[in-house]
């Protein structure tokens, strides 16, 4: 009888847990579904009261009109170039710095690391104007240099990879040193291949932050040929009105690469999140 009661309690607990998780998942999913619904509505249907979740006649032409009203093809190209340049370089620089903080011994290493880590407390808006002045002094305004170089390094990414590197067994590195391997060879041939989950995690976040960047590209670009997708979405908002269906249609299209990227690297992403908080 006790076993039966325990099974019933366990089943009830599981049902409640899944119900809560389902509710939270729907809470996260509803804004996205609302965005898709709005992208298929008529301009005036958006303001209907009570609000409609399903449009009377879905207007798929909103997607075509939104992507042709402004040169979104060029915007996508610029954002793609940013991602292809920033993500691999950020992974390389952050992994090298993280390896130095995790494995190399030098005077004041831990003090330097904590000072380095404390810069995460500085709001990004504080460094926006100094960064702009530096870029302007280098004559990089309205160039890919301005869009990419300031994102080549990430303090958070270095911290993430350092935490992961600390979980790797040192025996492999010691064996490689006995065989005559240099630190660069150990880093390139042993540490990086074992760090795919953490690198995938950082790669996803780097991809998202670069693809979704708005304020910095808006600040350092001047012409249409250098605008990015996030800046392009803002074109549907004027001083007097917002074309919500077009803006939501563009937002849905812009979000698709992030969803695809996450689905491709989901396995490594979950594993990386689980392991980077551990320490040997």
N, C-alpha and C positions, 0 to 999 in steps of 0.2 A: 504493500500500500504506500509505503514511504517512497519507493522508487517511482511509483506512478505519479505521486504528488510532485516529486522533483522534476519528472519529465514534463508535467503540465506547466509548472512554474518556469521551466527553461523555455518551453514553447511560447508561453505568454511573453516572457522577457524578449525572446527573439522577434516576435511579432511587433512589440512596442518599439524595439530598436530599429527594425526595418521601416516601420511607419514614420518614425522621426527622421530617419535618413531620407526617405522618399519625400517628406515634406520639405526638408532643407534643399534637396535636389531640385524640386519644383520651384522653390523660391529663387534659386539661382538661374533656373531655365526660363522662367516667365519673362524677364526683361528682354532676353534674346528673341523669344517667340513674339513678343509685342513689337520689337523692332522689325522683324520680318513681316508681320501683319501690317504695320504702318507703311512699309515700303511698297505694298500692293494696293494701297488706298488712293482714292481721289484726294486732291488737295484740300477740299472742304470737308470730306468725310472724316478727316482726322479730328476735327473739332466737334463731331457729333456727340450729343448728350442724350441719353447715357452712352458712354463710350462703347464702341464696337470692337470686338476682338477679331472677328472674321469679316473682311470686306464683302460687300454685296456682289461686286464684280471685280475680281482681282485684275489689276492693271500691270501686267508683266512688262508693258512698254516703259514703265517708270525706270527700269534698270537700263534699258537702251538709252533713254533720254538723259538719265543722270550721267552715264559714262561718256556721252558724246557732247553734252552741253559744255563741258570743260575738257581739256586734253588729258584725260585720265590715263591714256596709254603712256604718255610721257611721265606722268606722276608715278605710275607703277614701275617704270624703268628706273627712275631715280631712286625709289625706295629699294628696289631689288639690288641695284648697284651698292647702295649703302649697306645692306645686309650682307652681301657677298664679300665686302671689304672688311666690315667691322667685326663680324662674328668670328672668323678664323683668327684674325689678329688679336682680338680680345682673349680668345681661348689660349693662344700661345703666350701672350704677355702675362696673363693671370696665372697660368700654370707654372711658368718659370719663376715668378715671384713667390707663389705658394710653395714650390719645391724648396726654394731657398729658406723660407721661414720654417718649413716643417723638417727639413733634413740637414741643411748645412749649419755648421757651428761657426759663429763669428761673434766678436765682442759686441755686447749690447743688442743681440738679436731680438730678445723678447721685449725689451724696452722700445726698440724701433717698431716692432710689430704692433704694440699697443698704441703707440703714437699714431702709427699708420691707420690702425683700426678706428681710432677716435675721430678721424676725419669724416666718418660716416654720420656723425651727429651734426655736421654742418649742412643746413638746407641747401638744396641745389640752386634755389633762387638767389642765394647770396653770391655764388660764384658765376652767375649768369653774365653780369656786366663785365667783370674782369676777363672772363673767357672771350666775350665778344670783342673787347678792346685788343686783346692779344691777336685774335684772328684778323681783325681789321688792320692792325699794324703789319701783319704778314701779307696783306693784300689777298686774303683768301675768301673775301666776301663773294657770295654767289659762285662758289666752286665746290667740287666734291671734297677738297681738302677740309673745308670748313664743316661739311656735313659728316665727315668720317673721323678725322684725327682726334677730336676731343673725346670720342667714345672708344678709343683703342684700349683703354684700361678701366678696370672696375675694382674698387676696394672690396665691395661685397663679393664679387667673383673670386678674388684672391683668398678671402676668408673661407669661402665655401670649399674651394679646392684644398686649401691647407688642412681643414678639418678632415677631409677625405684622405689626404696623403698620410695623416697621422695614424690612420687605421691599417695602412699597408704594412705587412711584416718586413722588418729590417733584414731578415735573414737572406732574402733574395738579393738585396743590395750589397750585403757583405760578401756573399758568394761571388757576385759580379766583380767586386773590387779585388778579390783574391785572384780572379782570372785576368786582371789587368784592365778592366773596363774603367773609362773615365766617368766623371760625374755627368757629363753631357750624354754619354752613351747610356748610362743607367737611367737618366731622366727620359731619354727618347725611346729606348727599347724595352724598358721594364716598367717604369712608373706610368707613363702615358697609356700603354695598352691595357694596364690593369685599372685605369681610371675612366673607362668609357661611361659608366653611369653618372659620375660627377660631371664629366665634360658635356654629356648630353643635357644634363640639368642646366648647367650654365649656358650652354648653347641655346636652349629654348628661351631662357630669360633674356639673353642678349638679343636674340631674334625679335622677341616681343618688344623690348624697350626701343630697339632701333626702328622697327617697322611702325610702331605707334608713336614715335617721337613727333611732337607738334611745336612746342615753343621754340626749341633751338632751330629747326629748319625754317620756321617762320621768321626768325630773327636774322638769319645769315643768308637768306636767299632774296633776290630782288626780281628775277625774271621768271616767266612761265616755264622755261625749259629746265629750271633747277628746283621747282616745287616738288613736294612729296605728297603721298596719298592723303595723309592726315590734314595737310594744309588744303588740299583739294576739296575735302569734305566741307571745310569751313566756307567755301565759296557759295554754298547754298543758303547761307545766312547773311542777310543784308541788314541795314540799319532799321528798316521798316517791317520786314517779314522774314519768315523762315519757310523754305519749301521742304516740309518734313518728309513727304514721300520720297523725293529725290535724295535728300540727305540720308535717310534710313537705307535706301537702296544702295547708295555708295558705301555706307558703313558695313552693310552685309557683305558686299563684294570684298572690301578691304579686310574684313575679319576672316575670310575663308583661308588665306595662306597660313594664318596662325593656327586655325583648327587643324589643318592638314599637317602642319609641322608637329603639333602636339600629338596627334594620333600616330605619326610615324615613330616618334621618340618616346612614346608613353611608357614603354617597358623600362627603359633606362632612366626616365624621369622619376618614376615612383621608386625605383631602387636607389637612385642617387639621393633623393630626399631622405630615405630611410637610413642611409649609411653615413651621410656627411655630419650628422650630429654625434657620431660615435668617436671615441678616442681610445687608442691602444692602451 
